[in-house]
Amino acid sequence: MEKQEASGTEGFQPDKSPQPNEENSKEEPIFRHVLAGKSITVLGTAHVSKTSADKVHELLATGEYDGVAIELCPSRYSSMIDPDSLAKMDLFQVFKEGKASMVIASLALGAYQQKMAEEFGIEPGAEMRMAIDQANEMKSEIHLIDREVGTTLKRVYSNVPWWKKMGIIGGLLGSVVSNEKVSEEEIERLKEGDILETTFSQFAEEAKELYEPLIDERDQYMAARLEQIVSSSDNQSILAVVGAGHLKGIESYLVKDEQITSEKELHSKAQSTIDRLDTLPKKSRWPKVIPWLIVAVLLTGFAIGFNKSTELGVQLIIYWVLINGSLSALGAALAKGHPLTVIGAFFAAPLTSLNPTIGAGMVTAAIELYLRKPNVGDFSDLRKDTTHVSGWWKNKVARTLLVFFFSTIGSAIGTYVAGFKIFESLVS
């Protein structure tokens, strides 16, 4: 079984008008294409439609296809076939490697999807599961053509101006904790695109910043994966099951390369595209430099204060400890961290804020893990618990993630509030 990655989206209105060589089967548009002598059929599906699942079954039942490509990446595929995969997660390693925000985002996406399923009695992804089950039954090769969701989220995040980044994180969590009913309009968007597109479209102020990494890049990626399959596998006829919102984009990229007849040339071109779209954006120097500049400014402020008078210097340190520590502790308390975790946040934040190599969230999460070590049941119930607001605080794994997130935010706010207070005291 071959596993790769990619993603797609609507919600931002790419042109989806039918093409001359596109067949219309009610809500399930189909695009057929021959590339390097091999047949590719791309079926556009509605991710919450039983009709789409039935269409997948109908096509595969013909026995025409010896390869099945699905719009899933390895992590989403693993999650679908193994719901207990989260139980194998090393939570401490997640914090150590800086992946806590990504885990929170993934849980929020899954929770939003489940929220829709519960309110409307639908089963998102039923057509993908149908394709997997039937392909296994018929012993057809399965190919994962979607880009890894983590890569897509990182490229989305890097494509958004810094002043909107917190809006993305806040909006993502807000879509989960909101008690508002999911609207019919949101369901229609989900029918055209996928859970990534639907969730982000709820709070995206300007679609153009999200369109490229969420839609166009994924269209390119999936088209390249199909070209890669054609050029490197023995499959002669491939059925690709993707969201309807991706059909036109994938078609345009496949048609663009139809003049390439050499499998070697096709494979080389496809691999080049995949490598480019899998590359994570280069991190700017400023996010690394700014924390050290802030530390330098603060230490300079303390030095100036003590130079003026010992009393003023001590007063500035008290401001720093009380403001930074209190706001980080407040964050840990809002996450319902253990009382000792809250105390730990108060003492850790003023120190970690002066050392950019470690954050307050790392310390508070470690304390919380030590005092309230999650058991197997917490990991097994994580996906289910995070579909409800109360579950994020009830589940020990989710609560530890919240402790990390809220105490980090509290310390960050405290750094700026205390910094301004120190500056004000120096100039007054």
C-alpha positions in Angstrom: 0.0 0.0 0.0 1.4 3.4 -1.0 0.9 6.3 1.3 1.4 10.0 0.5 -0.2 13.3 1.2 -2.2 16.4 0.1 -5.3 18.5 0.8 -8.1 20.6 -0.8 -10.7 23.2 -0.2 -13.7 25.3 -1.3 -15.4 27.9 0.7 -13.3 30.4 -1.3 -15.2 29.9 -4.5 -12.8 28.5 -7.1 -14.6 28.2 -10.4 -16.4 24.8 -10.5 -18.2 25.0 -13.8 -18.5 21.7 -15.7 -15.8 21.0 -18.3 -16.5 19.7 -21.8 -15.0 16.3 -20.9 -16.7 16.1 -17.5 -19.6 13.8 -17.0 -22.4 14.9 -14.7 -23.8 12.1 -12.5 -26.3 14.1 -10.4 -24.1 15.6 -7.7 -21.0 13.5 -8.5 -19.1 15.0 -11.4 -16.5 12.7 -13.1 -13.4 13.6 -15.1 -11.8 10.9 -17.2 -8.3 11.3 -18.6 -5.6 9.2 -20.3 -2.0 9.9 -19.3 1.0 8.0 -20.6 -1.4 5.3 -21.9 -3.1 4.7 -18.5 -6.6 5.7 -17.5 -7.4 8.0 -14.6 -11.0 8.6 -13.5 -11.4 11.4 -10.9 -14.7 11.3 -9.1 -15.8 14.5 -7.3 -17.7 13.7 -4.2 -19.6 15.4 -1.4 -17.9 14.5 1.8 -21.2 14.3 3.7 -23.3 12.6 1.1 -24.5 9.0 1.1 -25.1 9.4 -2.6 -21.3 9.9 -3.1 -20.5 6.8 -1.1 -23.0 4.8 -3.3 -21.4 6.2 -6.4 -17.9 5.0 -5.2 -19.4 1.6 -4.6 -21.0 1.5 -8.0 -17.8 2.4 -9.9 -15.5 0.0 -8.0 -18.1 -2.8 -8.3 -17.5 -2.7 -12.1 -14.1 -4.3 -11.5 -12.6 -1.8 -14.0 -10.1 -0.3 -11.6 -6.9 -1.9 -10.3 -5.9 1.2 -8.3 -7.8 3.5 -6.0 -6.5 6.9 -5.0 -8.2 8.8 -2.1 -8.0 12.3 -0.8 -6.3 11.4 2.4 -2.8 11.9 3.9 -1.1 9.2 6.0 -2.1 10.7 9.3 -5.7 11.2 8.4 -5.8 7.7 6.9 -4.3 6.2 10.1 -6.9 8.1 12.1 -9.7 6.7 10.0 -8.7 3.0 10.0 -7.3 3.1 13.6 -9.5 5.4 15.8 -7.3 4.5 18.8 -4.1 5.8 17.1 -4.1 8.8 19.5 -3.6 6.3 22.4 -0.1 5.7 21.1 0.8 9.4 21.3 3.8 10.3 23.5 2.4 13.5 25.1 5.7 14.7 26.6 7.4 14.2 23.3 4.7 16.3 21.7 5.6 19.2 24.0 9.3 18.7 23.6 9.2 18.8 19.8 6.9 21.9 19.8 3.9 20.0 18.2 1.4 20.9 20.9 -0.3 23.6 18.8 -0.6 21.2 15.8 -2.2 18.5 18.0 -4.7 21.0 19.3 -5.5 22.1 15.8 -6.0 18.5 14.6 -8.2 17.8 17.6 -10.2 20.9 16.9 -10.7 20.0 13.3 -11.9 16.5 14.2 -14.2 17.9 16.9 -15.8 20.3 14.4 -16.3 17.5 12.0 -17.9 15.3 14.6 -20.1 18.3 15.7 -21.6 18.4 12.2 -22.1 14.6 12.2 -24.0 14.7 15.5 -26.2 17.7 14.6 -27.1 16.6 11.1 -26.9 12.8 11.4 -24.2 12.6 8.6 -21.0 10.7 8.3 -18.3 12.9 6.9 -15.8 10.9 4.9 -18.2 8.0 4.2 -17.1 7.8 0.6 -13.5 7.6 1.5 -14.2 4.7 3.9 -16.2 3.0 1.2 -13.3 3.4 -1.2 -10.9 1.9 1.3 -13.1 -1.0 2.3 -14.0 -2.0 -1.2 -10.5 -1.6 -2.5 -9.2 -3.9 0.2 -12.0 -6.4 -0.6 -11.1 -6.4 -4.3 -7.4 -6.4 -3.5 -6.9 -3.2 -5.5 -3.9 -1.0 -4.6 -4.7 2.0 -2.4 -2.8 5.3 -2.9 -3.0 8.2 -0.5 -2.7 11.4 -2.6 -3.4 14.2 -0.2 -0.6 16.3 1.4 0.1 15.7 5.0 -2.4 17.8 7.0 0.4 19.1 9.3 2.3 20.4 6.3 -0.8 22.1 4.9 -1.6 23.8 8.3 2.0 25.0 8.6 2.0 26.5 5.1 -1.4 28.1 5.8 -0.1 29.6 9.0 3.0 31.0 7.3 0.9 32.5 4.5 -1.1 34.6 6.9 0.3 38.0 8.1 1.5 37.8 11.7 -1.3 40.0 13.0 -3.8 37.5 11.9 -2.1 34.3 13.2 -3.7 34.5 16.6 -7.1 34.9 14.9 -6.6 31.6 13.1 -5.8 29.7 16.3 -8.6 31.5 18.2 -11.1 30.9 15.5 -10.2 27.3 15.2 -10.7 26.7 18.9 -13.8 29.0 18.8 -15.4 26.8 16.2 -15.3 23.9 18.7 -16.3 25.6 22.0 -19.1 27.6 20.4 -22.5 26.5 21.4 -24.0 27.8 18.1 -25.7 25.3 15.9 -24.0 24.5 12.7 -25.8 26.2 9.8 -27.1 24.7 6.6 -24.7 27.0 4.8 -21.8 25.4 6.5 -23.1 22.0 5.6 -23.3 23.0 1.9 -19.7 24.3 2.1 -18.6 20.9 3.5 -20.4 19.2 0.6 -18.3 21.1 -1.9 -14.9 21.0 -0.1 -13.6 19.3 3.1 -13.3 19.9 6.8 -10.2 22.0 6.4 -11.8 24.4 4.1 -15.1 24.6 6.0 -13.4 25.3 9.3 -11.1 27.9 8.1 -13.7 29.7 6.0 -15.7 30.4 9.2 -13.2 33.1 10.4 -11.0 33.9 7.4 -11.2 37.6 6.7 -9.5 37.4 3.3 -9.8 34.1 1.4 -6.9 34.9 -0.9 -4.4 34.3 1.9 -5.7 30.8 2.6 -6.7 29.9 -1.0 -3.2 29.0 -2.2 -2.1 26.6 0.5 -5.5 25.2 1.2 -6.8 24.8 -2.4 -4.5 25.4 -5.2 -1.4 23.7 -3.7 -3.4 20.7 -2.8 -4.9 20.5 -6.3 -1.3 20.6 -7.7 -0.2 18.0 -5.2 -2.9 15.5 -5.9 -2.5 15.9 -9.6 1.3 15.3 -9.2 0.6 12.2 -7.0 -1.7 10.8 -9.7 1.1 11.4 -12.3 3.5 9.7 -9.9 1.2 6.7 -9.6 0.8 6.5 -13.4 4.5 6.6 -14.0 5.7 4.3 -11.2 3.0 1.7 -10.5 1.6 -1.2 -12.6 -2.0 0.1 -12.3 -3.6 0.6 -15.7 -6.9 2.1 -14.5 -7.1 4.3 -11.5 -10.1 5.7 -9.7 -9.4 8.9 -7.7 -11.9 9.9 -5.0 -11.7 13.6 -4.1 -13.9 16.4 -2.9 -15.9 18.0 -5.6 -14.2 21.3 -5.0 -10.9 19.8 -6.2 -12.1 18.3 -9.4 -11.6 21.3 -11.7 -8.2 22.2 -10.3 -6.8 18.6 -10.5 -8.2 18.4 -14.1 -6.5 21.5 -15.2 -3.1 20.4 -13.9 -3.4 16.9 -15.4 -4.5 18.3 -18.8 -1.5 20.7 -18.7 0.9 17.7 -18.6 -1.0 15.5 -21.1 1.7 16.1 -23.8 4.2 14.3 -21.6 4.3 10.7 -22.9 7.5 9.4 -21.2 6.9 7.8 -17.9 10.4 8.8 -16.7 9.8 12.4 -17.6 6.4 12.4 -16.0 7.7 10.9 -12.8 10.5 13.4 -12.6 8.1 16.3 -13.1 5.7 15.0 -10.5 8.4 14.4 -7.9 9.7 17.9 -8.4 6.2 19.3 -7.7 5.7 17.1 -4.7 9.1 18.0 -3.2 8.3 21.7 -3.7 4.9 21.5 -2.1 6.2 19.4 0.8 8.8 21.9 1.7 8.0 23.8 4.9 8.4 27.6 4.6 11.6 29.0 5.8 11.2 30.5 9.2 11.9 34.2 9.5 14.8 35.3 11.7 12.6 37.8 13.5 10.6 35.3 15.6 13.9 34.1 17.0 15.5 37.5 17.3 12.6 39.4 18.8 12.4 37.4 22.1 16.1 38.0 22.7 15.7 41.7 22.0 12.8 41.9 24.5 15.0 40.1 27.1 17.8 42.6 26.4 15.5 45.6 26.7 14.0 44.2 30.0 17.5 43.6 31.5 18.5 47.0 30.4 15.5 48.4 32.1 16.3 46.6 35.4 19.8 47.9 35.2 18.7 51.5 34.7 16.2 51.1 37.6 18.9 49.9 40.0 21.2 52.5 38.7 18.7 55.2 39.7 17.9 53.6 43.1 17.9 50.1 44.6 14.2 50.7 45.6 13.2 51.4 42.0 15.1 48.4 40.8 13.4 46.1 43.3 10.0 47.6 42.4 10.6 46.9 38.7 11.4 43.2 39.5 8.3 43.0 41.6 6.2 44.3 38.8 7.8 41.8 36.4 7.2 38.8 38.7 3.6 39.7 39.8 2.3 40.6 36.3 4.0 37.9 34.2 3.6 35.2 36.9 -0.1 36.1 37.6 -1.2 36.1 34.0 0.5 32.8 33.3 -1.0 31.3 36.5 -4.4 32.7 35.4 -4.0 30.8 32.1 -3.2 27.6 33.9 -6.2 28.1 36.3 -8.5 28.7 33.3 -7.4 25.4 31.9 -8.2 23.9 35.3 -4.7 22.8 35.9 -3.7 21.3 39.3 -3.2 23.9 42.0 0.5 23.1 42.1 0.6 23.6 38.3 -0.9 27.1 38.8 1.7 27.9 41.4 4.4 26.5 39.1 3.1 28.8 36.3 3.4 31.8 38.6 7.1 31.1 39.5 8.1 29.7 36.1 6.8 32.4 33.8 8.9 35.3 35.0 12.0 33.2 34.6 11.2 31.5 31.3 10.2 34.8 29.7 13.9 35.8 30.2 15.0 32.6 28.6 13.5 32.2 25.0 14.8 28.6 24.8 12.1 27.4 27.1 8.5 28.6 27.5 6.2 28.7 30.5 3.9 26.2 28.8 6.7 23.6 28.7 7.1 23.8 32.5 3.4 23.9 33.3 2.6 21.0 31.0 5.4 18.9 32.5 4.1 19.7 36.1 0.5 18.8 35.0 1.7 15.5 33.4 3.6 14.6 36.5 0.7 15.3 38.9 -2.1 14.0 36.7 -0.6 11.4 34.4 -3.2 10.5 31.7 -4.1 6.9 31.5 -4.9 4.7 28.5 -8.6 5.6 28.8 -7.9 9.3 28.5 -6.0 8.8 25.2 -8.7 6.4 23.9 -11.5 8.9 24.8 -9.6 11.9 23.5 -11.3 12.2 20.1 -14.8 11.7 21.6 -14.3 14.0 24.6 -13.0 16.9 22.5 -16.2 17.1 20.5 -17.8 18.8 23.5 -16.6 21.9 25.4 -16.6 20.3 28.8 -14.6 17.3 27.5 -11.5 19.5 26.9 -11.3 20.2 30.6 -12.5 16.7 31.7 -10.0 14.7 29.6 -6.5 14.7 31.2 -4.7 14.8 27.8 -6.8 17.6 26.4 -6.6 19.5 29.7 -2.8 19.3 29.7 -2.8 20.7 26.1 -5.0 23.6 27.4 -2.7 24.2 30.3 0.3 24.4 27.9 -1.7 26.8 25.6 -3.3 29.1 28.1 -0.2 29.5 30.4 1.9 30.2 27.3 -0.5 32.9 26.2 -0.8 34.3 29.7 3.0 34.6 30.0 3.3 36.2 26.5 0.7 38.8 27.4 2.3 39.3 30.8 5.7 40.0 29.2 4.3 42.9 27.2 2.1 44.3 30.0 4.9 44.1 32.5 7.3 45.6 29.9 5.1 48.6 29.4 4.7 49.0 33.2 8.5 49.0 33.7 9.0 51.5 30.9 6.3 53.7 32.4 8.0 53.6 35.8 11.4 54.5 34.3 10.2 57.6 32.5 7.9 58.9 35.2 
